[in-house]
Amino acid sequence: MLTPTPSAMALGDTTAPPTLSAGVPPKLARIGGGLILLLGALTGIGPFTIDLYLAAFPQITSDMDTQPAAVQLTITATLAGLALGQLLIGSISDAMGRRRPLLAGLSLYIVASMGIVFVTSVEALTALRFVQGFAASAGMVLSMAIVRDRFEGVQVGKALARLMLVVGVAPSIAPLIGAQFLRLGSWRYMFVALALFGVLLLILAFFLLKESLPAQLRRAGGVGAATRSYGSLLRDPIFMGLALLSGFSMAALFTYVSSATFVFQEGFGLSAQQFAVIFASGAVAVTAGTQINGAMIGRVLPEQILRWAVLAALAITGSMVVVTVLGLGIWPLIVLLVLNLLITGILLPAVPAIALEANAHRAGSAAALLGAFQFGVGAAIAPVTGLFAEGSAVAMAGVMFGATAVTVAITFAIAPSLRRQAWAASETNAALTNAALTDSVAIDESEELIISERVA
């Protein structure tokens, strides 16, 4: 009798269907809570790393005797590290498996976090933040690849939505925790906490997370094969459209992340604790949006979710521009920001669900390239607000509106191709279903024949 493999039963996932190929773990039929919690924590290390020290920007500016724009660039360095790291680590994982690159990335993250505790210049801080982002990317890209390794079909979208629920906790609590560290007297304690968080994740991953990509399914050919894999993805117009769409959506989000602390603390005069509450409200909205997405998966096509979500985001960010230009105050701006983050939460899980389903055979590279565009475009766009007056709400709203307008243009440019891809996928699934039914009928007829012969 066939039984689930040990890897399929890891972290309480005991409902996996049997495997027919030795050494190849079956796709999981149930989305286990333990697995999602661990993958969510590994993905959340990136947002947590970005958001924890936002409330400390004014203190870091003073401590380092530098300019606010220079401190904002430390976020850009982190995003650049996340982008480059996902490109390299995602491709490596398609050849080596997921487990070893993940453990190596977490180890480097711990070292970089402890190094930041002792920096004395903003230049050193920027360099180590790049390394920290590079290392954190391992958890982010490999979690998505593991989801694609372990699930298929609608389950991929549902698993990603549940993973994003856990991820949403990180930006929700990070600024609040960071504000409490400031009460202790120094922003450096935050990075001690990040190092300890890395140690915890390393221990959990080492003992609980099994390899999800068996040797016979790994890519061969080394650097050349990796280059060809990325090259074919870059030549795929649908994938590139989705990657750019996701990138500019994240650019709008990271524009808010990088400039909000100056807008609300310097521009509107809020305290670090008040800013943390506002920022946490936005993060809760992103989390709620991901769960709305999860509820819609299977009922509404991801392509439809993309269309209405980007249009809603355009209307909201356009309203933000009006509110800030007319100087209508802080509360209308906060309400619009929270609504925009809700829409962002609905939009973002739909993109990898579409892209990874179409590239299951190279999920690591596809997830890596998606992440690279997300954080690469975010790193390029987010510092634009630093060119304007410090704490300018108009600049923040204007850049977010511009990035959102680009996502609308991309969405409608690739809409026909997405419809054709969805139609082709439905035809393929129908053909596979018919083939399975035909095989089932053949088996039934064969069994009837055997029974008749035995009776005779």
matplotlib code that plots the C-alpha trace (Angstrom):
import matplotlib.pyplot as plt

x = [0.0, 1.3, 1.8, 2.6, 6.4, 7.9, 8.4, 4.7, 3.9, 6.2, 4.7, 1.4, 0.5, -0.8, -3.5, -1.2, -2.2, 0.1, 3.1, 3.7, 7.3, 9.9, 11.6, 9.1, 6.9, 3.2, 1.3, -0.5, -4.3, -4.6, -2.9, -1.3, -1.3, 2.2, 3.8, 2.1, 3.1, 6.8, 6.8, 5.0, 7.6, 10.4, 8.6, 7.9, 11.6, 11.9, 9.0, 10.0, 13.6, 12.3, 9.7, 11.1, 13.4, 11.1, 10.1, 13.9, 14.7, 14.9, 17.0, 19.4, 19.7, 20.8, 23.0, 24.8, 25.0, 23.6, 20.6, 17.2, 17.7, 20.8, 18.9, 16.1, 18.8, 19.3, 15.9, 16.9, 20.0, 17.8, 15.4, 18.3, 19.8, 16.4, 16.1, 19.6, 19.4, 16.2, 17.7, 20.7, 19.2, 16.1, 18.1, 20.5, 17.6, 16.3, 19.7, 20.6, 17.1, 15.5, 16.9, 20.6, 20.3, 17.7, 19.9, 22.9, 20.8, 19.5, 23.1, 24.3, 21.3, 22.3, 25.9, 24.7, 22.2, 24.8, 27.2, 24.7, 24.7, 28.2, 28.2, 29.3, 28.5, 25.5, 27.7, 28.5, 24.8, 23.8, 26.3, 25.2, 21.6, 22.3, 23.8, 20.9, 18.4, 20.3, 20.3, 16.6, 15.7, 16.3, 13.3, 11.1, 11.9, 12.2, 8.9, 7.1, 9.0, 8.2, 4.5, 4.7, 6.6, 4.0, 0.7, -0.9, -3.9, -6.2, -4.4, -1.4, -3.4, -5.1, -1.7, -0.2, -3.2, -2.8, 0.9, 0.3, -2.0, 1.1, 3.2, 0.8, 1.5, 5.2, 4.5, 1.6, 3.7, 7.2, 6.7, 5.0, 7.9, 10.5, 8.8, 9.2, 12.9, 13.3, 12.0, 15.0, 17.2, 18.8, 17.8, 20.6, 18.6, 16.3, 19.0, 19.9, 16.3, 16.5, 19.6, 17.7, 14.7, 17.1, 18.5, 15.0, 14.1, 17.3, 16.6, 13.0, 14.0, 16.8, 14.6, 11.2, 11.4, 12.2, 13.5, 10.6, 12.5, 13.9, 17.1, 15.5, 13.4, 16.3, 17.7, 21.1, 23.6, 24.9, 25.2, 24.4, 21.1, 20.2, 21.0, 18.8, 16.0, 16.0, 16.4, 13.3, 11.3, 12.5, 11.4, 7.9, 5.7, 3.0, 5.5, 7.3, 4.1, 3.1, 6.6, 6.5, 2.9, 4.0, 7.1, 5.3, 2.6, 5.4, 7.0, 3.8, 3.9, 7.6, 7.2, 4.7, 7.0, 10.1, 8.5, 5.7, 7.8, 8.9, 5.5, 3.7, 6.5, 8.1, 5.3, 2.3, 4.2, 3.2, 5.2, 7.0, 4.3, 1.4, 3.2, 3.5, -0.2, -1.0, 1.5, 0.2, -3.4, -2.1, -0.4, -3.6, -5.4, -2.8, -3.4, -7.2, -6.8, -4.8, -7.6, -10.2, -8.1, -8.0, -11.8, -12.1, -9.7, -11.8, -14.8, -13.3, -10.5, -7.2, -7.2, -10.5, -9.0, -6.1, -8.3, -10.6, -7.9, -5.5, -8.4, -9.5, -5.9, -5.7, -8.9, -7.6, -4.1, -5.6, -7.8, -4.7, -3.1, -6.2, -6.3, -2.6, -2.6, -5.6, -4.3, -7.4, -5.6, -4.2, -7.4, -8.6, -5.0, -4.9, -8.2, -7.2, -3.8, -5.5, -7.9, -5.0, -3.2, -6.3, -6.4, -2.7, -3.3, -5.9, -3.8, -0.4, -1.2, -2.9, 0.3, 2.5, -0.5, -0.8, 2.9, 3.9, 1.1, 2.3, 6.0, 5.7, 8.8, 11.0, 9.2, 12.4, 13.6, 10.1, 9.6, 13.1, 12.5, 9.2, 10.8, 13.7, 11.3, 9.2, 12.1, 14.2, 11.5, 10.7, 14.3, 14.5, 11.2, 11.0, 13.9, 12.2, 10.3, 13.7, 14.2, 11.3, 10.9, 11.3, 8.0, 6.1, 2.7, 2.2, 5.4, 4.4, 0.9, 2.2, 4.8, 2.3, -0.2, 2.4, 3.4, -0.2, -0.9, 1.8, 0.2, -3.1, -1.4, 0.5, -2.7, -4.7, -1.7, -1.4, -5.1, -5.7, -2.7, -3.8, -7.3, -5.7, -3.5, -6.4, -8.4, -5.5, -5.1, -8.8, -8.6, -5.6, -7.4, -10.5, -8.4, -6.6, -9.9, -11.3, -8.2, -8.5, -12.2, -11.3, -8.7, -11.1, -13.7, -11.0, -10.0, -13.7, -14.2, -11.0, -12.1, -15.6, -13.9, -11.7, -14.7, -16.7, -13.8, -13.5, -17.2, -17.1]
y = [0.0, 3.5, 5.9, 9.6, 10.4, 11.8, 15.2, 15.4, 14.7, 17.4, 20.0, 18.1, 17.8, 14.2, 14.4, 14.4, 12.0, 9.1, 9.6, 7.4, 8.3, 7.3, 10.2, 12.8, 14.3, 14.5, 17.7, 18.4, 18.2, 20.3, 23.6, 22.8, 25.6, 24.8, 24.9, 28.2, 29.8, 28.9, 30.0, 33.1, 33.9, 33.3, 35.6, 38.1, 38.6, 41.0, 43.3, 43.1, 44.1, 47.1, 48.4, 47.9, 50.9, 53.4, 55.3, 55.7, 57.7, 61.0, 59.5, 57.9, 61.1, 62.9, 60.1, 59.8, 63.6, 63.2, 64.2, 62.5, 61.7, 59.7, 57.7, 57.0, 55.5, 52.8, 51.5, 51.7, 49.6, 47.1, 46.8, 46.5, 43.7, 41.9, 42.2, 40.9, 38.2, 36.8, 36.6, 34.7, 32.5, 31.7, 30.4, 28.5, 26.8, 25.4, 23.5, 22.8, 22.5, 24.9, 23.9, 24.6, 28.1, 29.0, 28.0, 29.8, 33.0, 33.0, 32.6, 35.6, 37.6, 37.0, 38.2, 41.3, 42.2, 42.1, 44.1, 47.0, 47.2, 48.6, 50.9, 54.5, 56.0, 56.1, 54.7, 51.6, 51.3, 51.5, 48.8, 46.4, 47.0, 45.9, 42.6, 42.2, 42.6, 40.2, 37.6, 38.2, 37.5, 33.8, 33.4, 35.4, 33.8, 30.3, 30.4, 31.1, 28.4, 25.9, 26.8, 26.0, 22.8, 21.5, 22.7, 23.1, 24.7, 26.8, 25.6, 27.7, 30.9, 29.9, 29.0, 32.3, 34.2, 32.5, 33.0, 36.7, 36.7, 35.7, 38.2, 41.0, 40.5, 41.6, 45.2, 45.5, 45.0, 46.1, 49.8, 49.4, 47.2, 49.7, 52.6, 50.6, 50.1, 53.8, 54.1, 52.1, 54.8, 53.5, 52.4, 49.8, 47.5, 46.9, 45.1, 43.0, 41.9, 41.2, 39.0, 37.0, 36.7, 35.3, 32.7, 31.6, 31.1, 29.3, 26.8, 26.2, 25.8, 23.4, 21.1, 21.4, 22.4, 19.4, 19.7, 20.2, 19.9, 16.3, 15.8, 14.4, 17.6, 20.0, 22.0, 20.8, 22.8, 25.3, 29.0, 28.5, 26.8, 29.6, 32.2, 30.4, 30.1, 33.8, 34.6, 32.7, 34.4, 37.8, 37.0, 36.0, 39.1, 37.9, 37.1, 40.4, 42.3, 40.7, 41.3, 45.0, 45.3, 43.8, 46.0, 49.3, 48.2, 47.6, 50.9, 52.7, 50.8, 51.4, 55.1, 55.2, 53.1, 55.2, 58.6, 58.1, 58.5, 62.0, 63.0, 62.1, 62.9, 65.9, 67.2, 66.6, 66.6, 63.2, 61.2, 57.9, 56.0, 57.8, 57.1, 53.5, 53.2, 54.7, 52.5, 49.4, 50.3, 50.3, 47.0, 45.5, 46.8, 45.0, 41.8, 42.1, 42.6, 39.4, 37.5, 39.1, 37.8, 34.3, 34.3, 35.4, 32.7, 30.0, 32.3, 35.2, 34.9, 36.4, 38.5, 40.1, 40.8, 42.6, 44.8, 46.2, 46.4, 48.6, 50.9, 51.2, 52.0, 54.7, 56.4, 56.3, 57.6, 60.3, 61.4, 61.5, 64.0, 66.2, 66.0, 66.9, 69.7, 71.3, 70.8, 69.1, 67.7, 64.5, 62.4, 62.3, 61.3, 58.5, 57.1, 57.1, 55.5, 52.7, 52.1, 52.0, 49.5, 47.3, 47.3, 46.5, 43.5, 42.3, 42.8, 41.5, 37.7, 37.5, 38.2, 35.4, 33.0, 33.6, 33.7, 30.7, 28.5, 29.2, 28.5, 25.5, 23.8, 26.8, 28.1, 29.2, 31.3, 32.7, 33.6, 35.1, 37.3, 38.5, 39.4, 41.1, 43.3, 44.1, 45.2, 46.5, 48.9, 49.8, 50.6, 52.9, 54.7, 55.1, 57.6, 60.0, 61.7, 62.6, 65.1, 67.2, 69.1, 67.0, 65.6, 66.6, 64.7, 66.0, 64.4, 61.1, 61.1, 62.2, 59.4, 56.8, 58.1, 58.0, 54.4, 53.3, 54.8, 52.7, 49.5, 50.4, 50.8, 47.5, 45.7, 46.7, 46.1, 42.4, 41.8, 40.1, 37.8, 36.9, 35.9, 33.7, 32.1, 31.5, 30.0, 27.7, 26.6, 25.7, 23.8, 21.8, 21.1, 19.9, 17.6, 16.2, 15.6, 13.8, 11.7, 10.8, 9.9, 7.7, 5.9, 5.4, 3.9, 1.6, 0.4, -0.2, -2.2, -4.2, -5.0, -6.2, -8.4, -10.0, -10.6, -12.2, -14.5, -15.6, -16.2, -18.2]
z = [0.0, -0.9, 2.0, 2.2, 2.2, 5.4, 3.8, 3.0, 6.7, 8.1, 10.3, 10.7, 7.0, 7.1, 4.5, 1.4, -1.4, -2.1, -4.4, -7.4, -8.0, -5.5, -3.8, -5.2, -2.5, -3.4, -3.6, -0.3, -0.2, 3.0, 3.8, 7.2, 9.7, 11.0, 7.6, 6.7, 10.0, 9.5, 5.8, 6.8, 9.4, 6.9, 4.4, 7.1, 8.0, 5.0, 5.9, 9.6, 8.7, 6.7, 9.1, 12.6, 12.5, 10.7, 13.8, 14.6, 11.5, 13.3, 16.0, 13.5, 11.6, 14.7, 16.0, 12.7, 12.2, 8.7, 6.5, 6.4, 2.7, 3.6, 6.2, 3.6, 1.4, 4.0, 3.0, -0.7, 0.1, 1.9, -1.0, -3.5, -1.4, -1.3, -5.1, -5.9, -3.3, -4.6, -8.1, -7.0, -4.2, -6.1, -9.1, -6.9, -5.1, -8.4, -8.7, -5.0, -3.4, -1.0, 2.4, 2.2, 0.6, 3.2, 6.2, 4.7, 4.2, 7.7, 9.1, 7.1, 8.3, 11.9, 11.2, 9.4, 12.1, 14.8, 12.7, 12.4, 16.2, 16.1, 13.1, 13.6, 10.2, 7.8, 5.1, 7.1, 8.1, 4.4, 3.4, 6.1, 5.4, 1.9, 3.2, 5.6, 2.8, 0.6, 3.4, 4.3, 0.6, 1.2, 3.4, 1.1, -2.2, -1.0, 0.9, -2.3, -4.1, -1.4, -1.7, -5.4, -4.7, -2.2, -3.6, -7.0, -8.7, -6.6, -3.5, -4.5, -4.4, -1.1, 0.5, -0.7, 0.8, 4.1, 4.1, 3.5, 6.6, 8.7, 6.8, 7.6, 11.3, 10.7, 9.5, 11.9, 15.0, 13.8, 14.2, 17.6, 18.8, 17.3, 19.1, 22.4, 21.7, 21.4, 25.0, 26.0, 24.7, 21.5, 18.0, 18.1, 20.3, 17.4, 15.5, 18.4, 18.3, 14.6, 15.1, 17.8, 15.5, 12.8, 15.3, 16.2, 12.5, 11.8, 14.6, 13.5, 9.8, 10.6, 12.7, 11.1, 7.4, 5.1, 1.6, -0.8, -4.1, -4.6, -6.5, -9.6, -10.1, -9.7, -12.6, -14.0, -15.9, -13.4, -14.3, -17.9, -17.1, -14.6, -17.2, -19.8, -17.2, -16.5, -20.2, -21.1, -18.3, -19.5, -23.0, -21.8, -22.2, -19.8, -17.1, -17.6, -17.5, -14.2, -12.8, -13.7, -12.5, -9.1, -9.1, -9.5, -7.0, -4.5, -5.5, -4.4, -1.1, -0.4, -1.2, 1.7, 3.9, 3.3, 3.6, 6.1, 9.2, 8.0, 6.7, 10.0, 12.6, 10.9, 8.7, 11.1, 14.4, 15.6, 18.2, 17.4, 19.2, 17.4, 14.0, 15.0, 15.6, 12.2, 10.4, 12.2, 11.0, 7.4, 7.9, 9.3, 6.2, 3.9, 5.9, 5.6, 1.8, 1.5, 3.2, 0.9, -2.0, -0.4, -0.1, -3.8, -5.1, -6.8, -7.2, -9.1, -11.8, -10.6, -13.9, -12.8, -9.3, -11.0, -13.1, -10.5, -7.8, -9.9, -10.9, -7.3, -6.3, -9.0, -7.7, -4.1, -4.8, -7.0, -4.1, -1.9, -4.3, -4.1, -0.2, 0.2, -2.4, -0.9, 2.7, 4.0, 7.0, 8.4, 8.9, 5.3, 4.3, 6.9, 5.7, 2.1, 2.9, 4.8, 1.9, -0.5, 1.6, 1.7, -2.1, -2.2, 0.0, -2.4, -5.4, -4.5, -3.9, -7.2, -9.2, -7.9, -8.1, -11.8, -12.6, -10.6, -11.8, -15.4, -14.5, -12.1, -13.7, -12.7, -9.6, -7.8, -10.7, -11.4, -7.7, -7.6, -10.7, -9.3, -6.0, -7.8, -9.8, -6.7, -4.6, -7.5, -8.7, -5.2, -4.5, -7.6, -7.0, -3.2, -2.8, -5.3, -2.4, -0.9, -3.7, -2.4, 0.9, 4.0, 5.3, 2.1, 2.0, -1.5, -2.7, -1.1, -2.6, -6.0, -6.4, -5.2, -7.8, -10.6, -9.7, -9.6, -12.9, -14.4, -12.9, -14.6, -18.0, -17.6, -16.5, -19.5, -21.9, -20.8, -20.3, -23.7, -23.2, -19.7, -21.0, -23.6, -21.0, -18.7, -21.6, -22.6, -19.0, -18.7, -22.0, -20.7, -17.4, -19.3, -21.4, -18.4, -16.7, -19.7, -19.9, -16.3, -16.7, -19.8, -17.8, -15.0, -17.3, -18.8, -15.4, -14.4, -17.7, -17.1, -13.5, -14.8, -17.4, -14.7, -12.4, -15.3, -16.2, -12.5, -12.3, -15.5]

ax = plt.figure().add_subplot(projection="3d")
ax.plot(x, y, z, "-o")
ax.set_aspect("equal")
plt.show()
